[in-house]
Amino acid sequence: MTGSGSAEAPRVTIRRLVEVPEAERGFQPRRMTSPAELARRNAALLQLVAPALETIAAWAPAGARAGLRDRAEAALQGFDALHDRRPVADNRGGSGFNDSLWLTLLARAFAPRLVIESGTHKGHSAWLFRQACPDAEIHSFDISWDYLKHREADVSYHREDWSEADQKFSDTAESLVFFDDHMSHARRIEEAWARGFRLLLLDDNFPAHQLHATGGPPLPSLAMLLDPALRDGQELSWTRNGKAYSTVFREAEATRARGLVAAHLVLPELAPVTAQPPGSRLTVVKLVE
């Protein structure tokens, strides 16, 4: 016995589902599977995301506003089964459970006819977009395919920066552009606006005091662009994994990009409900016309 009293310790039945390589242990999915507890969790998630969905509904393409919440709720209810069959089991360095859930909810809610992704990585998020938007035209850009593990047959993959592509995009009024490429949010906002896109999703939108939270943060992030405390020429420095980093904030760059942002919303963190690792401050951005 390891404790006082005579009560028998609760018994736990364990059975192995898959053989997990040593290198991947700690990165395999972990979640409740009891139907009643999943229902309770989903109810709590819906309560958490509902205010955000109400806010961004007004930013959706006109044709997608009707039924937006219903589509998002249906996506939430089916997400665990979807995530369990993802082709990239180990997506380290990319979207985890919580961010994947948000990507799925938003893609289903906005129902875009065109999806642009900058930052292919292993191919996980492009796969998610295809599951959520089966009829959409999807383009995924990255300057390197070194990490690419999965390709969807009907997704167009481009090994180049999206700003250098000669591709002419139609349906920009009914589109969603996802930037997960660690590039300056100021630059990406200006590029997207110039190409006619008005609805963006920015990853890694960390404020100046949290730049250490991710490797290679976008500099500047949208949070930095909108931070009134930052001054032109101010140096920011941080450390991560034994390396020292620094950057200098430029107000002129911030001013140009800031003027193109009509509205934005940092999406609520889902970790308090899911007990999965925290997300990366995904942020929805509506650009000016």
N, C-alpha and C positions, 0 to 999 in steps of 0.2 A: 504493500500500500504506500501511496505517496502523499496522502492527505489524512486529515482526521475524520472520524466518523465512519460508519459502516455502510453508507449508501454505495451501491454499485455505480461505477462510472457509465455514462451513456455509451452505447455501442455504435460504432460507425462501420458500415459495410463498404468496402472499397473493391472496385474491379477496374482493371486497366482497359481504357478504350483504344488507345493507340500506343505504340512504342515511341517515346519521345527521345530524340538524340540529345546527348548531354549539352551540346551547344545551344539547343533551343529551349531548354528547360527554363521556366520563368516567363516565356513569351507565348505559351500556348493559351488558348481561350479559357477563361474561368468565369462562370456565371451560375446563377441558380437555374435549375431545370424543373423544379416543382411548379406545376401549372398555377396553383393558387398564389404562390409567391411571385411568379412572373406577372400575374395579373395585377397584384398590388404594386409591384415595381412600375409597370407600365402606366398605371393610374397616376402614380406620383410623377412619372416623367411627363405625362401629358399635362398635368397641372403646372409643371415647371416650364415647359416650352410654349404653352398656350399664349402668354402675353407677347412673346417674341413673334409667334405666327400672326397674331393680330396686328402687330406693328408692320411687319414686312408684307402683309397681304396687299396693302395699298401700293407697294412698289412692284408687284408682279405684273406681267403683261395682262392687258385687259381680259383676254380670253381665258386666263388661268385663275382669275380671282374667285369665280364661282366654284365652290366645292374644295377650296384650297385646304381648309382645316381637315375636311373629311379624308382627303388624299394623304395628308401628313399623318393622321391618326392611323389609317390603314397601313401605312409604311412602318409606323412604330410597332404595331401589333405583329407584323411579319418579319421584323428585322432580325431577331435571333436566328430563325431558321435560315434567313438569307446569309447572315454573317458566318454561320456554321459551314456553309458550302462554298465559301470564298476560295478561289484557286491559289491565292498567295497566303499561306498560313502564317508565315513569319514576315510581317511588314515593318520590321524595325526601321526607323528613319522616316516612315510615312504615317499615314492616318491610322490611329489606333481605334479601339472600339467606340469611344465617345464621338470622335470626329467623324468616323464612318457613319455613325447613326445620324449625325447632323447632315452630312452630305446626302444621305439617302432621303431624309425628311425634306430637305430643301429642293432636291431635284424632283421629287414627286410633287411637292407643293407648287413649285413654279412651272412645272411641266414645259420646259423650254423645247423649242424645235431645233435649237443649236446649242451645243455645249463645247466650250473651249477650255482645255486644261493646259496650264503651263507648269510642268513638273511631273513627268510620267513616273519616275522612280521605278518601282517594281511592277507597275501595271494594276495595282489594287483599286485605286480610285476611278480609273477609266472603266474597270469592270463594274464597280458600283454604279456609276452613271448609266451604263448600259442596262443594268437590271432595273434601275429606277425610271429610265426614259427609253423604253424599247424602240420607239419610233424616231428618236432624235438623231440628227447628224452630230457626230462626236469627233473632235480632233484633239489629239494629245501631243504636246510639244516637249522636247527635252534636248539639251545639247549633247547628251550622252545616253547610250543605251546599255551601259555597263551593268546596271542593276536590274534591267528589265527581265522579269520572270514570266509574265503572262501577257498575251496579246488576245484581244477580242477580234474575231474575224471581221466584224463590220465597224470597227473603229479605225480611223485614219491616224497613224503614228508618224510623227515628223521629227527627224533628228536634227533639229536646229532651234534657235531661239524664235519664239513666236513673232517677235518684232521684225525678223528677217525673212519671214515667209512671204512668198508672192501670192499666197492663197487669197482669193476674194471671197468673203463670207456674205451670204445672204441671210435673211431672217435675224439681223442683229437686234431688231426690236423685240424678238421673242427668244432671247438667248440668255445664257448664264456663263460667265467666265470665271474660272477658278485658278487663282494664282497661288501655287505652293512651290515656289522655285527659289526662295531665299534672295530674291532681287528686290531692289528699292521699290517700296510701294508707291513712292512719288512717280517714279518712272513708269510703272505699270499702269497707274491711274491715267497718266497723260496719254500713253499709247492706246489704252482701251477706249478712252473718250474720242481720240482722233479717228479711230476705226469705226465709230458709231455704236459702240457697246455702252449700255447704261446700267447694267446690273452685274455686280462683281461679288466674288467671295474671296476674301483674303485670309490666308493662313499665317500663323506666327505673328499676329498683331500685338506684340508685346510692347509695353511702355518702356521708357528709357531706364527705369530702375529695375527692369526684369530682362534685360537683353541677354543675361547669362542663361536664361531658361532653355534656349535652343541653340544648336550648333548652326552657325552662319545665319543669324537673324537678318531679315530684310532691313536695310539701312538707307533711309529712315523708314520705320514702320508708320502705318497710318496713325497709330496712337501718338507717335512722336510728332507727326505733322500737325496734330491738333493740340499739342501740349503748350499752353501759354507760358509755362515756366522755362522752356528751353530758349536759349539765346543764340544768335548768330555767332558762329565760331566756337561755341562751347564744345569742349572735348569730353567724351564719355569713354570710360574704360571699364573692363571687367575681365574676369578669368573664367576659364572652363576647361576641365580635363587637362590641367597642367599647362595651359597656354594663356598668354596675355593678349587681349584685344583692345583696340581703341578706334574711335571714329570721331569725326567733327561734324556737328550739326550746321547746315546751311539754310538760312531763312529764305533766301530767294527761291530755292528748290521747293521748300515747304509751301511758300505762298502760291506758286503756280498750281501745284497739285491740290492744295486746300480749296482753291476757288472752283474746282471741278466737282467737289463732293457736295451733293445736295442733302444727303442724309446717310447715317450709318448706324449699325447696331452690332455691338459685341454680343455674340450669342451666349446664353447662360451656360455655365459649366455643369455638365451632367454627372460628374464624379460623385457628388454627395448622394445621389440616388443609385447610380449603377455600381459604385465601389470599384470602378475600373480606373486605371491611371488617368490623370487629368489630361484634357485636350490642349489645344494650342491657340486659344483665343481666336477662333474662327470669327470673322466679321463680315456681315453683309453690307454692301455699299451701293447706294443709288447715286448715280452721277447726274449732273445737270444736263438739260437738253441742249 
